[in-house]
Amino acid sequence: MIHVDPNLPKQWKKLELNVQFRSNHYVISIESEKVSVLLTAAENDQVQGCVNNVMVELKKGIPCLVS
């Protein structure tokens, strides 16, 4: 399960990452007040994740936004 709990430096407005974790591919976008995780490729159409200490279901092709 992927865990995303960022702490963006105050000087930065946004950080976007392409991540491969356990044969799943993600695009993670971090801004000061929100985090978006997009599952772009996976063995299953849905995987569990933890974003800002919130358990979420990530569905392939649908961004998951947590404020």
C-alpha positions in Angstrom: 0.0 0.0 0.0 1.3 3.4 -0.9 1.5 6.1 1.8 1.7 9.8 0.9 2.1 12.3 3.7 4.0 15.2 2.3 5.5 18.3 3.9 6.1 20.8 1.1 8.5 23.6 1.9 6.7 26.9 2.3 8.6 28.4 -0.7 7.3 25.7 -3.1 3.9 26.1 -4.7 3.7 22.6 -6.2 5.5 19.3 -6.6 4.5 16.6 -9.1 6.0 13.2 -9.2 5.7 10.1 -11.3 6.1 7.1 -9.0 6.3 3.3 -9.5 5.6 1.3 -6.4 5.0 -2.5 -6.4 4.2 -2.6 -10.1 1.7 0.2 -9.9 2.3 3.6 -11.5 1.1 6.8 -9.9 1.1 10.6 -10.6 1.3 12.4 -7.2 0.6 16.2 -7.2 1.3 18.1 -4.0 0.2 21.6 -3.3 0.2 23.6 0.0 -3.5 22.7 0.8 -4.1 19.5 -1.2 -2.7 16.3 -2.5 -3.9 14.4 -5.6 -2.9 10.8 -6.4 -3.7 9.3 -9.8 -3.3 5.6 -10.4 -2.2 5.4 -14.0 -1.3 1.7 -14.4 -1.8 -1.3 -12.1 -2.5 -5.0 -12.1 -5.9 -4.3 -10.5 -8.3 -1.5 -11.4 -8.4 -0.4 -7.7 -5.8 -0.4 -4.9 -5.8 0.9 -1.4 -3.6 3.8 -0.3 -3.1 6.3 2.6 -3.0 10.0 1.8 -2.5 12.5 4.6 -3.4 9.8 7.1 -6.7 9.0 5.3 -7.3 5.6 3.9 -8.5 5.9 0.3 -9.4 3.6 -2.6 -7.5 4.5 -5.7 -9.2 3.7 -9.0 -7.2 3.6 -12.2 -7.6 6.8 -14.2 -9.6 8.7 -11.5 -7.7 11.3 -9.4 -8.1 11.0 -5.6 -8.0 14.5 -4.0 -7.4 14.9 -0.3 -7.3 18.4 1.3 
